[in-house]
Every structure is written in C-alpha cells, then in structure tokens.
Amino acid sequence: MIDNLYRWYPVYTNSRAEKKAYQELQRKGIEAYLPLKKEWRQWSDRKKIVEEPLFKSYIFVRISNKEHAEVLMTQGVSRFLYFSGKIAVMPDKQMEDLKLLLTSGEDLTLIEHEIQPGEKVLIHAGPFKGMIAELVSIENKKSLVLKLENLGYALEVKTSMAYIEPLK
C-alpha cells in the first residue's frame, strides 16, 4: 500500500550544499525548509551579516512516500536520516515550533556537546529509555558502551550516540 500522507523528513546534504539542495528541491516543486540564522562575518576588507544554516548539512522536506526517490535524486542531497532502522520523521508540531522560534527574532546559538567517557548520560530511546548511565567508551558515533548502575549492578550496554544525551 502506498502511503500518500505528507510528513516532514530530515535530509542530510553534502557538505556546505544546504542552500543549493534547498533551491533544487523548490525548483522541483518539493516543499522544503532550511532553517537559517544570521551571523556577522569578518573579511579582511569588510564585516557583513550573512545567513547560515542553523543545522550544518541538514534540511527538511515535506513529502509523501512516493517522493522519496525524487528527493534522493536532487543535487546536493546525500541521504535520508534513519532512526531505529526506519527513515526518521519529524512531527508537524516540532517543525511549526522551530519555524516560530526562528521568526521570533531571538538570537539562537546551537550548542554541540561532545560527551566524554566518564560523563553521566540519559538514555532517551530503546529498552533502557529513561535510565541514567555512565559513558564508558565511544567506538564510533553509532556504537558506544554505557554502564548502567541503577539496576543494582553494573551492566555494559552497546548502543548508539543518537539514543543518549548528556545530563545537565
């Protein structure tokens, strides 16, 4: 059965190709969203405000399942993002909130936190969702080892970086 429901999908682009991919998707008639932020840039002869992507190498498309191939055949688009083996879907409410936040005029700064071994993390997906663990080692961004202590004993679990977030 073909699903004709339109959903938002995050799409990974080639490096520094977000604007080009966005323009190409629009040219094809595909609804796309590229969140931009304003930044001051300094050159040797001038200083200027430029619009840069809020999320490096990401844009969002609102398509039905039958348009997946057309998106992938767009210049600048690399691939869809996957979560738990399926193409990731962004809830409409999250996309509306992101758009509202960016039109509010607030000065946004995206903070990327590199989690280091020894830090406490919260597991937000999978069978251990909601548990707090200690990061033991990072083999790569898709495979890391966590030590769960709130079971009464230490247990090492291999999981993905996408399933954890640092405790504040």
N, C-alpha and C positions, 0 to 999 in steps of 0.2 A: 504494500500500500504506500503510495506517495503522500508525504505529509506536506500540505500546502500552507501550513501555519508559518507566519513570518516571525522570526526570532532574531535577537542580537547575538552575534558571534564575535569573539576577539580573533583577530587575524595577525599573524606575525609577518612583518615585512622584511625585505632586505635592508641591510644597514643604511641608514640615512635616506631611505626611499619612501618614507611615510607620506610626504606631500604628493609625490609623483603617483604612488599607488592610489591615493585618495582621489586624485584628479582622473585617473584612468577608470576607476570604479564608477565615478559620477558620469563620465563620458558614456559608459555602457548602460547607464540608467539604473545602477545598483545603489540603493540607499546606503551611505557610508557616513561615519562620524570620526573625525580626527580631533581629539581634544588638544587645544593649543594653549600655551602660556606665553606671556610677554616677558622678555628678558632684555636687559641692557647688554650690548656687545661693544667691546672696545677694540678698535683697529688702531694702527699707528697714526692715521690722519683724522679719525672721527670716532664718535660714540653714537650709537643708534639703538632704538628699541626694535627687536625682531621677535617674530612669533616662532616658537619652537614647540615640537610635540611634548605633551605632558608625560607620556609614556614612550620611551625610546623603542622603536621598531614595532609599535602596536597601533592598529586602527580597528574600528568596529564596523561590522556590516550587518544590515537587517535584511535577511533573505529567507526564502523557504528552502527546503532540502534540494529541490530541483536546480537551484542556482549555485550550489557548492562548486561544481566543476568550472563554471564561468568565473567565479571569484579566483580560483586557483590558476586560471589561465590569464590572469591580469598581470601586466608588467609591474614589477616591484613587490608583488605578493609572494611570500615564501610558502606559508602553510597555515592551517588552522591550529589553534591551541587545543590540546587534549587534556581531559581531567578524568581519571579513573577509566582510561581506555576509550572514552567517548569524546566527541567534539564538544568543547566547553560552550555553554550557553550563558549569556548574561541576562539576568532578569530585567524586564522592562523598567521596573521601579528603580533599579540601580542605575540604569542609563539615564533616566529622567533626572535623578538626583545629581549625577555627575554633570549633566548639561546645566542644571540650575546652579550648581556650585560654581561652575566656570563663568556663567553670565552674571554672577553676583558681584564681580569685580574684586573679590577677595584676593590677596596676594598668596598664591599657593606655592609650596615647596614640597617636592616629592622626596621623601627620605627613604633611602635604601639601606637596610641594616644587614650587615654581614654577620651572621651568627657564628660564634666561635665555639669550639669544643669546651665543655665545662659550663656553658650557659644553660639556664633553665628555659624550657620552651613549652608552649601549649599546643597539644595536638588537636587540630580542628577538623579532621576528616578521618575516615577509616574506622576500624573496630575499636580503636583506643581513643576516639573523639572525646574531648573534654579533660583528658588526663594531662598532668604536668610531668615532664620528663627532663632528663639532663642529656644534652647533646654530647655523645662520646666521640664520634668521628664523622667526617664527611668524605665519602669515597668519590662522589661527584654530586651534582645538584639533584640527581634523580635517586641517589642511594646514600642513606646515612644511617648511623646506628644511634639509637636512643636507649637510655637506661630508665626504666620505669621503677620507681621506688614505692609509689602509693599502693602497691599490691601486697606489701609486707615483705617483699624480697626484690632483688634486682633482676630484671629481665631485659635482655637486649632485643630490640625490635628493629628490623630493617624497613625503612620507609622512604618517602620522597620529601624533598625540601618544600614542595607545594602543600604538604599536609601539616606543616608546623609554622608557628610564629613565635618570635621572642617574647618572653614575659617582660612586662614593663615594670 
